[in-house]
Each structure stands twice: as structure tokens, then as C-alpha cells.
Amino acid sequence: MSPSTGPVDLDAAERFLRLEARLLDLRRYERAFHGGPVEAVAAALSGYRNADGGYAGILEPDLRTTVSQPQAAELALRVLDECGTVPVDLAAGLCDWLGTVTGSDGGVPFTHPSARVHPAAPHWHHADGETSSLNPTAALVGLLHRHGIRHPWLDVATAFCWRALAVTGSAPESSAAGSGPEALDLYSVRAAAWLLDPAVPDPPDPDGLRARLADGVRAHVAQDPALTAPGAEGHHIGPLEVAPFPDSPLRALLPVDAVEAALDALQERQRPDGGWEVNFAPISSAATAEWRAWATLQALLVLRAAGRL
């Protein structure tokens, strides 16, 4: 624990989660901090799974639709990864569904147009719904490879990621086979970090991949904790959002001092009600509670991994 910061009130954090968290995040908390069963997390997550094999967009609190969405698929895989397993049959159904929303270049869009008929934060409605994006394609690819999944969709999507990151070893192919390099933003950098997992098949140009992501980290990750504070002007993501844990692939690309400063700030930001705030404005009171609970559990997991709990 940093000597300049006070201790986290775990009892208050648990009370906040029991008051505000949806069942899924409460089950995640119970598994992580009280030895609760993985099966309880899986059962809660299954409530978001649709008959088509995808996951309801509302798994992302600001995307209030029950229609399957690519971003919800990433969140589902992140929950399963946290629990240590991605069942093969579940992954197969998810990949089959992803194939139905995949572009001719092999990637999936940031959001599917079906989201526009239901309430959502503006950025979900403004996306064109057709352009393939590293966010969330790269995260989906990395998470599935991490758990040893094999599926034809995964092969196609992996190739898309190498082309979008310009690490194909040659000029990107044209037309349906692949588009040119994608301009990285803060969220595509975070998504592409999953491609550095050792289980991902070797990219054609590993050094090029790491160099591209290093450039993205320098350009888009805010190293001043004041920029990521709730209520700060603009919207930024910090070191702990792209590399939350000591073994996160991008952690090695971040200055140690910036990581420690981010941990200090995170530790200090517990609110009197026991929870943590988010640094953006959710779409509704329900989304606010869900996002704060997600952020609170993530803060506890990150601080524990850093030896601060």
C-alpha cells in the first residue's frame, strides 16, 4: 500500500455492491472475494445470452438493448476469462453468431445497426454499424485464442486484425480480402492489447505489432491521473484501463511511475458510500448504478492484484 494513501474500506465496498450491483457483478464479487462458485457467475451471465448465440447489448450498461451486440460478446468473454474458462460449446455458438455480423474483410463492427431502435448512449447510435473495427474484433480474437478456441470465424478475424494493424508482413490486400491499416484510438489500443497474449498465434511481424501498440499507448493513454478523475474535462483512459494487472501485456509498455500514480489515485477515489465513480455520464440511473458497481469491483480486483488490499 502506498504510504500516501489511506486504506480501502472493504466492508463499505461490499455493502455498496449489495445495494447497487446487478446479480452478475455481485456473483463475480462473491467468487473473487468469498470463494463463491464459478457456476453462479456462469448462471448469471447466461441470462444475457440470446438464442442466436450472442449476448444482449445491455450487458454493456449504456447499450440498453436485448439484441445481440459485438461489444456485449467481448464483455461476456471477459467475465468468463476472469473465471478461468470459456466453454467450447458456448464459444462455438458465439463464433457462429459473430459470423452473421462480420464484414467481408473479416472484422465485426463496433456496434450493429439493430442497437439504434433501443435507448443507448450517443456513441452507440452514431456508429455506422458496417465498418469493421479492431474494437472489439481484436479483443474477441485475443480472448478466444487465450482459451484455446478453434473456429473458422476466429481464423478470418485474426487475419483481419493483422491487416488492420499493418503487421501482415506485406502490403494489405484489397477489397473483400482486407482493408488498410486502422487509425488507432484509445479503445482500439485497449482491444488490440489482447493480441499480445502468448496464446495468440504469432503475428507475421511481432516487432511491428508491439511497436504499433507502443505508439498507441504513448498517443492515447493518459499518464496524469487528474485527466481520468470523475468530473475531469474530456474523456480519457489511464494505465489501469489498458493494463489493469501486473501480467497485462501492455503493462511493460507503461512507465512504472505512471502505473503507481494511477494506483494511488484509484485507491483514493473510493466514495463515502463505499463505491467508485466512473469518469463519464451514463445514460440512465440504472446504467449509473451498474457502471459504478462494475467500476467498484474492478477497483477491488486491480488493487488486490497490486498488493494494496
Secondary structure, DSSP 4 states (H G I P E B T S, - for coil): --TTSPPP-HHHHHHHHHHH--HHHHHHHHHHHH---HHHHHHHHHTTB-TTSSBBGGGSTTB---SB-HHHHHHHHHHHHHHT---HHHHHHHHHHHHHT--TTS--BSS-GGGGGS-B-HHHHHS-S-SB-HHHHHHHHHHHHHTT---HHHHHHHHHHHHHTT-SSSPPP-GGG---PPPP-HHHHHHHGGGGSTTSPPPS-HHHHHHHHHHHHHHHB--SGGGGSTT-SS--B-HHHH--STT-GGGGGS-HHHHHHHHHHHHHT--TTS----SS--SSHHHHHHHHHHHHHHHHHHHHHTT--
